[in-house]
C-alpha cells in the first residue's frame, strides 16, 4: 500500500482550477520532487497531503486511512507524523534557536525539560549546527536559518518531511548543503521526502522520482534520467529553463 495517496483530487479557488482530477501515490521511504511552473498547484498539493486544505472532490489517504474527511482535532494526530520545512523557514524571531526547536516538543509531548534539551542538541547536531541553542534567528545566515527550521521539522521524529522550495534565496553552495541534508535525513531517519522546487539542479540531486504538474494535472511522472530524456516539448522547456515564443512574445520590438 502507498503511504500517501490522492485519488481524483480537484481543487478550485473561484474560477481558477488548481488541481484537476489529479491522482498520485507515494511509497514510504521515497524522495519525490514536485516541479512545475508557478501557479500549477505544487504548494496546494502539499497542503492537501497534510490536511491543510480539503479537496472539492476526490479523496486523500495517509497510511491507508482517509484524512480529508477527518475533523481538525483528528488531523492533529496525523500532522504530528509530518515535518514541514517552509519556504522562508518560519522561525519565531523573538525566540532563541533552542526555543524554536523545542516548541513542537513542548506543545505535543510530555518530555521533561532535560529530555527536550537533549533532543534539541541532537537535532542541531544532525543538521550540522551543534551548540547554537542560545543564538537568535537574526544572528544566523539564510542557510543556517533553513537548517534550524529543518531541525525543528524533525524534532518529533516524523515519518514524512515536506519541503516547500527549500533552496529559495540561497546561493549554489548553501543550496547544496540543504540538498545534502535532505539526502542525509532520507538515509539516516528512513523518512519519506516530498519536495516542491523550481531548482532543477536540486531536483536531479535529491529525487528518486520527479512529478511535473501542468494545468492542474500530472504532465510527467518518472525518474530524473527519464525526465531529462523526455521528448515532450512542455517538459523539455521547463527542464532546460528556456523561455519559449509565448513567453517572449511581449518582448519583441
NUSEKOL-842949 format. One record per residue: residue number from 1; residue in one letter; x, z, y of N, C-alpha, C in turn. Coordinates in nm, 2 decimals, m for minus. Layout:
PT     i   aa       nx       nz       ny      cax      caz      cay       cx       cz       cy
PT   NUM    A        X        Z        Y        X        Z        Y        X        Z        Y
...
//
This chain:
PT     i   aa       nx       nz       ny      cax      caz      cay       cx       cz       cy
PT     1    X     0.08     0.00    m0.12     0.00     0.00     0.00     0.09     0.00     0.13
PT     2    X     0.05    m0.08     0.23     0.12    m0.07     0.35     0.10     0.06     0.42
PT     3    X     0.20     0.11     0.50     0.19     0.23     0.57     0.10     0.21     0.69
PT     4    X     0.11     0.10     0.75     0.02     0.07     0.87    m0.04    m0.06     0.85
PT     5    X    m0.17    m0.07     0.88    m0.24    m0.20     0.86    m0.35    m0.21     0.97
PT     6    X    m0.35    m0.33     1.04    m0.45    m0.37     1.13    m0.53    m0.48     1.06
PT     7    X    m0.66    m0.47     1.05    m0.75    m0.57     0.99    m0.84    m0.63     1.09
PT     8    X    m0.82    m0.76     1.12    m0.91    m0.83     1.20    m0.94    m0.76     1.34
PT     9    X    m0.83    m0.71     1.40    m0.85    m0.63     1.52    m0.86    m0.72     1.64
PT    10    X    m0.97    m0.70     1.72    m0.98    m0.77     1.85    m1.00    m0.66     1.96
PT    11    X    m0.94    m0.70     2.08    m0.95    m0.61     2.19    m0.95    m0.69     2.32
PT    12    X    m1.04    m0.67     2.41    m1.05    m0.74     2.54    m1.07    m0.63     2.65
PT    13    X    m1.02    m0.67     2.76    m1.04    m0.59     2.89    m1.11    m0.68     2.98
PT    14    X    m1.24    m0.66     2.99    m1.33    m0.75     3.07    m1.33    m0.89     3.00
PT    15    X    m1.30    m0.99     3.07    m1.30    m1.12     3.01    m1.16    m1.16     2.94
PT    16    X    m1.07    m1.08     2.96    m0.93    m1.10     2.91    m0.92    m1.06     2.77
PT    17    X    m0.91    m1.15     2.67    m0.90    m1.12     2.53    m0.75    m1.10     2.51
PT    18    X    m0.71    m0.98     2.47    m0.57    m0.95     2.45    m0.53    m0.96     2.30
PT    19    X    m0.61    m0.91     2.21    m0.59    m0.93     2.07    m0.71    m1.00     2.01
PT    20    X    m0.69    m1.10     1.93    m0.80    m1.19     1.88    m0.80    m1.20     1.73
PT    21    X    m0.88    m1.11     1.67    m0.89    m1.11     1.52    m0.75    m1.10     1.45
PT    22    X    m0.67    m1.01     1.50    m0.54    m1.00     1.45    m0.53    m0.91     1.33
PT    23    X    m0.45    m0.95     1.23    m0.43    m0.87     1.11    m0.28    m0.86     1.09
PT    24    X    m0.23    m0.74     1.06    m0.09    m0.71     1.04    m0.07    m0.59     0.95
PT    25    X     0.02    m0.61     0.85     0.06    m0.50     0.76     0.20    m0.47     0.77
PT    26    X     0.24    m0.34     0.77     0.38    m0.29     0.79     0.41    m0.20     0.68
PT    27    X     0.51    m0.23     0.60     0.55    m0.14     0.49     0.64    m0.03     0.54
PT    28    X     0.64     0.08     0.47     0.72     0.20     0.50     0.87     0.17     0.49
PT    29    X     0.94     0.22     0.59     1.09     0.21     0.58     1.14     0.08     0.65
PT    30    X     1.05    m0.01     0.69     1.10    m0.14     0.75     1.12    m0.12     0.90
PT    31    X     1.20    m0.22     0.96     1.22    m0.22     1.10     1.15    m0.35     1.15
PT    32    X     1.04    m0.34     1.22     0.96    m0.46     1.26     0.97    m0.47     1.41
PT    33    X     1.01    m0.59     1.46     1.02    m0.61     1.60     0.90    m0.70     1.65
PT    34    X     0.83    m0.66     1.75     0.72    m0.74     1.81     0.77    m0.81     1.93
PT    35    X     0.76    m0.94     1.94     0.80    m1.01     2.06     0.69    m1.10     2.11
PT    36    X     0.71    m1.16     2.22     0.60    m1.24     2.28     0.61    m1.23     2.43
PT    37    X     0.55    m1.33     2.50     0.55    m1.33     2.65     0.48    m1.22     2.70
PT    38    X     0.50    m1.18     2.83     0.43    m1.08     2.90     0.28    m1.10     2.89
PT    39    X     0.20    m1.00     2.86     0.06    m1.01     2.86     0.00    m1.06     2.73
PT    40    X     0.09    m1.07     2.62     0.04    m1.12     2.50    m0.02    m1.01     2.41
PT    41    X    m0.01    m0.88     2.45    m0.07    m0.77     2.38     0.02    m0.69     2.30
PT    42    X     0.15    m0.69     2.32     0.25    m0.62     2.24     0.23    m0.47     2.26
PT    43    X     0.22    m0.42     2.38     0.20    m0.28     2.40     0.06    m0.23     2.36
PT    44    X    m0.03    m0.32     2.38    m0.17    m0.29     2.34    m0.17    m0.27     2.18
PT    45    X    m0.10    m0.35     2.11    m0.09    m0.34     1.97    m0.03    m0.21     1.93
PT    46    X     0.08    m0.16     2.00     0.14    m0.03     1.97     0.04     0.08     1.99
PT    47    X    m0.04     0.07     2.10    m0.14     0.17     2.13    m0.25     0.18     2.02
PT    48    X    m0.28     0.07     1.96    m0.38     0.07     1.85    m0.32     0.14     1.73
PT    49    X    m0.19     0.11     1.70    m0.13     0.17     1.58    m0.13     0.32     1.59
PT    50    X    m0.12     0.38     1.71    m0.11     0.53     1.72    m0.24     0.59     1.77
PT    51    X    m0.34     0.50     1.78    m0.48     0.55     1.82    m0.50     0.58     1.97
PT    52    X    m0.41     0.53     2.05    m0.43     0.55     2.20    m0.54     0.45     2.25
PT    53    X    m0.56     0.34     2.18    m0.67     0.25     2.21    m0.74     0.23     2.08
PT    54    X    m0.87     0.20     2.09    m0.96     0.17     1.98    m1.00     0.02     1.99
PT    55    X    m1.01    m0.05     1.87    m1.04    m0.19     1.88    m1.19    m0.21     1.91
PT    56    X    m1.22    m0.33     1.98    m1.36    m0.36     2.00    m1.42    m0.40     1.86
PT    57    X    m1.34    m0.46     1.78    m1.38    m0.49     1.64    m1.26    m0.49     1.55
PT    58    X    m1.28    m0.47     1.42    m1.17    m0.46     1.33    m1.14    m0.31     1.29
PT    59    X    m1.04    m0.29     1.21    m1.01    m0.16     1.16    m0.86    m0.14     1.16
PT    60    X    m0.82    m0.01     1.18    m0.68     0.03     1.19    m0.66     0.14     1.08
PT    61    X    m0.55     0.12     1.00    m0.53     0.22     0.89    m0.38     0.27     0.90
PT    62    X    m0.37     0.40     0.87    m0.23     0.46     0.86    m0.23     0.54     0.73
PT    63    X    m0.13     0.51     0.65    m0.12     0.58     0.52    m0.25     0.58     0.44
PT    64    X    m0.31     0.46     0.44    m0.43     0.44     0.36    m0.55     0.51     0.41
PT    65    X    m0.55     0.56     0.54    m0.67     0.63     0.60    m0.70     0.55     0.73
PT    66    X    m0.83     0.52     0.74    m0.87     0.46     0.86    m0.87     0.55     0.98
PT    67    X    m0.80     0.51     1.09    m0.78     0.61     1.20    m0.86     0.57     1.33
PT    68    X    m0.91     0.44     1.34    m0.97     0.40     1.46    m1.11     0.47     1.48
PT    69    X    m1.16     0.53     1.38    m1.29     0.60     1.38    m1.28     0.75     1.39
PT    70    X    m1.15     0.80     1.39    m1.13     0.94     1.40    m1.16     1.00     1.54
PT    71    X    m1.21     1.13     1.54    m1.22     1.20     1.66    m1.08     1.23     1.72
PT    72    X    m1.08     1.25     1.85    m0.95     1.28     1.92    m0.88     1.40     1.86
PT    73    X    m0.95     1.50     1.82    m0.88     1.62     1.76    m0.82     1.58     1.62
PT    74    X    m0.88     1.49     1.55    m0.83     1.45     1.42    m0.71     1.36     1.44
PT    75    X    m0.71     1.28     1.55    m0.60     1.19     1.58    m0.47     1.26     1.61
PT    76    X    m0.48     1.39     1.66    m0.36     1.46     1.70    m0.27     1.49     1.58
PT    77    X    m0.33     1.51     1.46    m0.25     1.53     1.34    m0.18     1.40     1.30
PT    78    X    m0.25     1.29     1.32    m0.19     1.16     1.29    m0.07     1.13     1.38
PT    79    X    m0.09     1.16     1.51     0.01     1.12     1.61     0.14     1.21     1.59
PT    80    X     0.13     1.32     1.53     0.25     1.40     1.51     0.34     1.34     1.41
PT    81    X     0.29     1.24     1.33     0.37     1.17     1.23     0.44     1.05     1.30
PT    82    X     0.42     1.03     1.43     0.48     0.93     1.51     0.58     0.98     1.61
PT    83    X     0.68     0.91     1.64     0.77     0.94     1.76     0.75     0.82     1.85
PT    84    X     0.75     0.84     1.98     0.73     0.73     2.07     0.84     0.73     2.18
PT    85    X     0.91     0.63     2.19     1.01     0.61     2.30     0.95     0.52     2.40
PT    86    X     0.91     0.58     2.51     0.85     0.50     2.62     0.96     0.41     2.69
PT    87    X     0.91     0.31     2.76     0.99     0.21     2.82     1.09     0.28     2.92
PT    88    X     1.04     0.37     3.00     1.13     0.43     3.10     1.17     0.57     3.06
PT    89    X     1.15     0.61     2.94     1.19     0.74     2.88     1.09     0.85     2.90
PT    90    X     1.02     0.85     3.02     0.92     0.95     3.05     0.96     1.10     3.03
PT    91    X     1.08     1.13     3.07     1.12     1.27     3.07     1.06     1.35     3.18
PT    92    X     1.05     1.48     3.16     0.99     1.56     3.27     1.11     1.60     3.36
PT    93    X     1.10     1.54     3.48     1.22     1.56     3.57     1.25     1.70     3.61
PT    94    X     1.15     1.79     3.61     1.17     1.93     3.66     1.22     2.02     3.54
PT    95    X     1.23     1.96     3.42     1.28     2.04     3.31     1.42     1.99     3.26
PT    96    X     1.49     2.09     3.20     1.62     2.05     3.16     1.61     1.96     3.03
PT    97    X     1.72     1.90     2.99     1.73     1.82     2.87     1.67     1.90     2.75
PT    98    X     1.73     2.02     2.74     1.68     2.11     2.63     1.53     2.13     2.63
PT    99    X     1.48     2.16     2.75     1.34     2.19     2.76     1.25     2.06     2.73
PT   100    X     1.30     1.95     2.76     1.23     1.82     2.73     1.22     1.80     2.58
PT   101    X     1.33     1.82     2.51     1.33     1.80     2.37     1.25     1.91     2.29
PT   102    X     1.26     2.03     2.35     1.18     2.14     2.29     1.03     2.13     2.30
PT   103    X     0.99     2.06     2.40     0.85     2.05     2.44     0.75     2.03     2.32
PT   104    X     0.78     1.92     2.24     0.69     1.89     2.13     0.70     2.00     2.02
PT   105    X     0.81     2.06     2.00     0.83     2.17     1.91     0.75     2.29     1.94
PT   106    X     0.75     2.32     2.07     0.68     2.44     2.12     0.53     2.41     2.12
PT   107    X     0.49     2.29     2.15     0.35     2.26     2.16     0.28     2.25     2.02
PT   108    X     0.36     2.20     1.92     0.29     2.16     1.79     0.34     2.24     1.67
PT   109    X     0.44     2.33     1.69     0.48     2.41     1.57     0.48     2.56     1.61
PT   110    X     0.51     2.64     1.51     0.52     2.79     1.53     0.66     2.83     1.51
PT   111    X     0.76     2.75     1.54     0.90     2.78     1.52     0.95     2.89     1.62
PT   112    X     1.04     2.97     1.58     1.09     3.07     1.67     1.18     3.01     1.77
PT   113    X     1.21     3.08     1.88     1.30     3.03     1.99     1.44     2.99     1.93
PT   114    X     1.49     3.06     1.84     1.62     3.03     1.78     1.61     2.90     1.70
PT   115    X     1.50     2.88     1.62     1.48     2.76     1.54     1.47     2.64     1.63
PT   116    X     1.39     2.66     1.74     1.38     2.55     1.84     1.51     2.51     1.90
PT   117    X     1.59     2.61     1.94     1.72     2.59     2.00     1.81     2.51     1.90
PT   118    X     1.81     2.55     1.77     1.89     2.48     1.67     1.84     2.34     1.65
PT   119    X     1.71     2.31     1.65     1.66     2.17     1.63     1.70     2.09     1.75
PT   120    X     1.69     2.14     1.87     1.73     2.07     1.99     1.87     2.03     1.98
PT   121    X     1.96     2.12     1.94     2.10     2.09     1.93     2.12     1.98     1.83
PT   122    X     2.05     1.99     1.71     2.07     1.89     1.61     2.02     1.75     1.66
PT   123    X     1.91     1.74     1.73     1.86     1.61     1.77     1.96     1.55     1.88
PT   124    X     2.01     1.63     1.97     2.10     1.58     2.07     2.23     1.53     2.00
PT   125    X     2.28     1.60     1.90     2.40     1.55     1.82     2.37     1.42     1.75
PT   126    X     2.25     1.41     1.71     2.21     1.29     1.63     2.21     1.16     1.72
PT   127    X     2.18     1.18     1.85     2.19     1.07     1.94     2.32     1.06     2.02
PT   128    X     2.41     1.14     1.98     2.55     1.13     2.04     2.56     1.20     2.17
PT   129    X     2.48     1.30     2.20     2.49     1.38     2.33     2.49     1.53     2.30
PT   130    X     2.58     1.58     2.23     2.58     1.72     2.20     2.62     1.80     2.32
PT   131    X     2.55     1.92     2.33     2.59     2.02     2.43     2.54     1.99     2.57
PT   132    X     2.44     1.91     2.59     2.40     1.88     2.73     2.26     1.94     2.76
PT   133    X     2.22     2.04     2.68     2.09     2.10     2.69     2.06     2.15     2.84
PT   134    X     2.16     2.20     2.91     2.13     2.26     3.04     2.13     2.15     3.15
PT   135    X     2.16     2.03     3.13     2.16     1.93     3.23     2.02     1.89     3.27
PT   136    X     2.00     1.84     3.39     1.87     1.79     3.43     1.87     1.63     3.41
PT   137    X     1.76     1.57     3.39     1.75     1.43     3.38     1.82     1.35     3.49
PT   138    X     1.81     1.40     3.61     1.87     1.33     3.73     2.02     1.33     3.72
PT   139    X     2.08     1.41     3.64     2.22     1.41     3.63     2.27     1.31     3.52
PT   140    X     2.18     1.24     3.46     2.22     1.15     3.35     2.21     1.01     3.39
PT   141    X     2.29     0.92     3.32     2.27     0.78     3.34     2.15     0.73     3.27
PT   142    X     2.11     0.61     3.30     1.99     0.55     3.24     2.00     0.55     3.09
PT   143    X     2.11     0.51     3.04     2.13     0.51     2.89     2.12     0.64     2.83
PT   144    X     2.18     0.74     2.90     2.17     0.88     2.85     2.03     0.93     2.85
PT   145    X     1.95     0.90     2.95     1.81     0.94     2.96     1.73     0.88     2.84
PT   146    X     1.76     0.75     2.81     1.69     0.69     2.70     1.73     0.77     2.57
PT   147    X     1.85     0.81     2.55     1.89     0.88     2.43     1.83     1.02     2.42
PT   148    X     1.82     1.08     2.54     1.75     1.21     2.54     1.60     1.19     2.50
PT   149    X     1.54     1.09     2.56     1.40     1.06     2.52     1.38     1.03     2.37
PT   150    X     1.49     0.97     2.32     1.48     0.94     2.17     1.50     1.07     2.09
PT   151    X     1.58     1.16     2.14     1.60     1.29     2.07     1.47     1.36     2.07
PT   152    X     1.39     1.35     2.18     1.26     1.42     2.19     1.16     1.35     2.09
PT   153    X     1.17     1.21     2.08     1.08     1.14     2.00     1.10     1.18     1.85
PT   154    X     1.22     1.22     1.81     1.24     1.25     1.67     1.24     1.40     1.64
PT   155    X     1.20     1.48     1.75     1.20     1.63     1.73     1.12     1.68     1.62
PT   156    X     1.00     1.62     1.60     0.91     1.67     1.50     0.93     1.60     1.36
PT   157    X     1.04     1.52     1.35     1.06     1.46     1.22     0.96     1.35     1.18
PT   158    X     0.94     1.26     1.27     0.83     1.16     1.25     0.86     1.06     1.13
PT   159    X     0.76     1.01     1.08     0.77     0.90     0.97     0.78     0.76     1.04
PT   160    X     0.73     0.75     1.16     0.73     0.62     1.23     0.78     0.64     1.37
PT   161    X     0.87     0.56     1.42     0.91     0.56     1.56     0.87     0.43     1.62
PT   162    X     0.80     0.44     1.73     0.75     0.33     1.81     0.84     0.32     1.93
PT   163    X     0.90     0.20     1.95     0.99     0.18     2.07     0.93     0.08     2.16
PT   164    X     0.90     0.11     2.28     0.85     0.02     2.38     0.95    m0.02     2.48
PT   165    X     1.01    m0.15     2.46     1.11    m0.20     2.54     1.23    m0.10     2.56
PT   166    X     1.29    m0.06     2.45     1.39     0.04     2.46     1.52     0.01     2.53
PT   167    X     1.55    m0.12     2.55     1.67    m0.16     2.62     1.65    m0.20     2.77
PT   168    X     1.52    m0.20     2.81     1.49    m0.24     2.95     1.57    m0.16     3.05
PT   169    X     1.63    m0.22     3.15     1.71    m0.16     3.25     1.85    m0.12     3.22
PT   170    X     1.90    m0.15     3.10     2.03    m0.12     3.06     2.12    m0.24     3.05
PT   171    X     2.25    m0.21     3.08     2.35    m0.32     3.07     2.37    m0.35     2.92
PT   172    X     2.44    m0.47     2.89     2.45    m0.50     2.75     2.52    m0.40     2.66
PT   173    X     2.62    m0.33     2.71     2.69    m0.23     2.63     2.59    m0.11     2.60
PT   174    X     2.52    m0.06     2.70     2.43     0.05     2.68     2.31     0.01     2.60
PT   175    X     2.27    m0.12     2.61     2.17    m0.17     2.52     2.21    m0.16     2.38
PT   176    X     2.34    m0.20     2.35     2.38    m0.20     2.21     2.39    m0.06     2.16
PT   177    X     2.42     0.04     2.24     2.42     0.18     2.20     2.28     0.21     2.15
PT   178    X     2.18     0.17     2.22     2.04     0.20     2.18     2.01     0.13     2.05
PT   179    X     2.05     0.00     2.04     2.04    m0.07     1.91     2.10     0.00     1.79
PT   180    X     2.22     0.05     1.81     2.29     0.11     1.71     2.22     0.25     1.67
PT   181    X     2.17     0.31     1.77     2.09     0.43     1.74     1.97     0.41     1.66
PT   182    X     1.90     0.30     1.69     1.78     0.26     1.61     1.82     0.24     1.47
PT   183    X     1.93     0.16     1.45     1.97     0.14     1.31     2.02     0.27     1.24
PT   184    X     2.08     0.36     1.31     2.13     0.48     1.26     2.01     0.57     1.21
PT   185    X     1.91     0.58     1.30     1.79     0.66     1.26     1.71     0.60     1.15
PT   186    X     1.71     0.47     1.15     1.64     0.40     1.04     1.71     0.44     0.90
PT   187    X     1.84     0.44     0.90     1.91     0.47     0.78     1.91     0.62     0.75
PT   188    X     1.94     0.70     0.84     1.95     0.85     0.82     1.82     0.92     0.80
PT   189    X     1.72     0.88     0.88     1.59     0.95     0.87     1.49     0.88     0.78
PT   190    X     1.52     0.76     0.73     1.43     0.68     0.65     1.30     0.66     0.72
PT   191    X     1.30     0.63     0.85     1.18     0.61     0.92     1.14     0.46     0.92
PT   192    X     1.01     0.44     0.96     0.96     0.31     0.98     0.98     0.28     1.13
PT   193    X     1.04     0.17     1.17     1.06     0.14     1.32     0.97     0.02     1.36
PT   194    X     0.90     0.04     1.47     0.83    m0.07     1.53     0.87    m0.08     1.68
PT   195    X     0.93    m0.19     1.71     0.99    m0.21     1.84     0.93    m0.33     1.92
PT   196    X     0.88    m0.30     2.04     0.84    m0.41     2.13     0.95    m0.44     2.22
PT   197    X     0.99    m0.57     2.23     1.10    m0.60     2.32     1.10    m0.75     2.36
PT   198    X     1.16    m0.78     2.47     1.19    m0.92     2.52     1.33    m0.95     2.49
PT   199    X     1.41    m0.85     2.45     1.56    m0.87     2.43     1.58    m0.93     2.29
PT   200    X     1.61    m1.06     2.29     1.63    m1.13     2.16     1.75    m1.08     2.09
PT   201    X     1.86    m1.05     2.16     1.98    m1.00     2.10     1.95    m0.87     2.03
PT   202    X     1.87    m0.79     2.09     1.83    m0.66     2.03     1.75    m0.69     1.90
PT   203    X     1.65    m0.78     1.92     1.56    m0.81     1.81     1.64    m0.86     1.68
PT   204    X     1.73    m0.95     1.71     1.81    m1.00     1.59     1.90    m0.89     1.53
PT   205    X     1.94    m0.79     1.60     2.03    m0.69     1.55     1.95    m0.59     1.47
PT   206    X     1.83    m0.55     1.51     1.77    m0.43     1.45     1.65    m0.47     1.36
PT   207    X     1.61    m0.59     1.36     1.49    m0.63     1.28     1.51    m0.67     1.14
PT   208    X     1.43    m0.61     1.05     1.41    m0.67     0.91     1.31    m0.79     0.92
PT   209    X     1.22    m0.78     1.02     1.11    m0.87     1.03     1.07    m0.88     1.18
PT   210    X     1.05    m1.00     1.22     1.01    m1.03     1.36     0.87    m1.09     1.36
PT   211    X     0.78    m1.03     1.44     0.64    m1.08     1.46     0.63    m1.12     1.61
PT   212    X     0.59    m1.25     1.63     0.57    m1.30     1.76     0.42    m1.32     1.79
PT   213    X     0.37    m1.25     1.90     0.24    m1.27     1.94     0.22    m1.38     2.05
PT   214    X     0.12    m1.45     2.04     0.09    m1.56     2.13    m0.06    m1.58     2.15
PT   215    X    m0.11    m1.56     2.27    m0.26    m1.57     2.30    m0.34    m1.49     2.20
PT   216    X    m0.29    m1.37     2.18    m0.37    m1.27     2.11    m0.36    m1.28     1.96
PT   217    X    m0.29    m1.37     1.91    m0.27    m1.39     1.76    m0.13    m1.39     1.72
PT   218    X    m0.10    m1.38     1.59     0.04    m1.39     1.54     0.08    m1.53     1.53
PT   219    X     0.18    m1.57     1.61     0.23    m1.70     1.61     0.34    m1.72     1.50
PT   220    X     0.42    m1.61     1.48     0.53    m1.62     1.38     0.54    m1.48     1.31
PT   221    X     0.58    m1.48     1.19     0.60    m1.36     1.11     0.70    m1.39     1.01
PT   222    X     0.83    m1.34     1.03     0.93    m1.36     0.93     1.06    m1.29     0.96
PT   223    X     1.17    m1.33     0.90     1.30    m1.27     0.92     1.37    m1.32     1.05
PT   224    X     1.47    m1.25     1.10     1.55    m1.31     1.21     1.60    m1.45     1.18
PT   225    X     1.65    m1.47     1.06     1.70    m1.60     1.02     1.59    m1.71     1.03
PT   226    X     1.48    m1.67     0.98     1.37    m1.77     0.98     1.32    m1.80     1.12
PT   227    X     1.31    m1.71     1.21     1.27    m1.74     1.34     1.37    m1.83     1.42
PT   228    X     1.50    m1.81     1.39     1.60    m1.89     1.45     1.59    m2.03     1.40
PT   229    X     1.54    m2.05     1.28     1.53    m2.19     1.22     1.39    m2.25     1.25
PT   230    X     1.30    m2.18     1.31     1.17    m2.23     1.33     1.17    m2.36     1.41
PT   231    X     1.08    m2.45     1.37     1.07    m2.58     1.44     0.95    m2.58     1.54
PT   232    X     0.87    m2.47     1.54     0.76    m2.46     1.63     0.80    m2.45     1.77
PT   233    X     0.76    m2.54     1.86     0.81    m2.55     2.00     0.79    m2.42     2.08
PT   234    X     0.67    m2.36     2.06     0.65    m2.23     2.13     0.75    m2.12     2.09
PT   235    X     0.77    m2.11     1.96     0.86    m2.01     1.91     1.00    m2.05     1.95
PT   236    X     1.04    m2.17     1.94     1.18    m2.21     1.98     1.20    m2.19     2.13
PT   237    X     1.10    m2.21     2.22     1.12    m2.19     2.36     1.14    m2.04     2.39
PT   238    X     1.06    m1.96     2.32     1.08    m1.81     2.35     1.21    m1.76     2.30
PT   239    X     1.25    m1.80     2.18     1.38    m1.75     2.13     1.50    m1.80     2.21
PT   240    X     1.49    m1.92     2.26     1.60    m1.97     2.34     1.60    m1.92     2.48
PT   241    X     1.48    m1.88     2.53     1.47    m1.82     2.66     1.48    m1.93     2.77
PT   242    X     1.44    m2.05     2.74     1.45    m2.17     2.83     1.31    m2.19     2.89
PT   243    X     1.30    m2.21     3.02     1.17    m2.24     3.08     1.13    m2.39     3.05
PT   244    X     1.01    m2.41     3.02     0.96    m2.55     2.99     0.90    m2.61     3.11
PT   245    X     0.84    m2.73     3.09     0.79    m2.81     3.20     0.67    m2.73     3.27
PT   246    X     0.59    m2.66     3.19     0.48    m2.59     3.25     0.53    m2.48     3.35
PT   247    X     0.63    m2.41     3.31     0.69    m2.30     3.39     0.76    m2.35     3.51
PT   248    X     0.82    m2.47     3.50     0.90    m2.52     3.61     0.82    m2.61     3.71
PT   249    X     0.69    m2.64     3.67     0.61    m2.73     3.75     0.60    m2.70     3.90
PT   250    X     0.59    m2.57     3.93     0.57    m2.53     4.06     0.70    m2.53     4.14
PT   251    X     0.81    m2.56     4.07     0.95    m2.56     4.14     0.99    m2.70     4.18
PT   252    X     0.91    m2.80     4.13     0.95    m2.94     4.16     0.94    m2.97     4.31
PT   253    X     1.04    m3.04     4.36     1.03    m3.08     4.50     0.93    m3.19     4.52
//
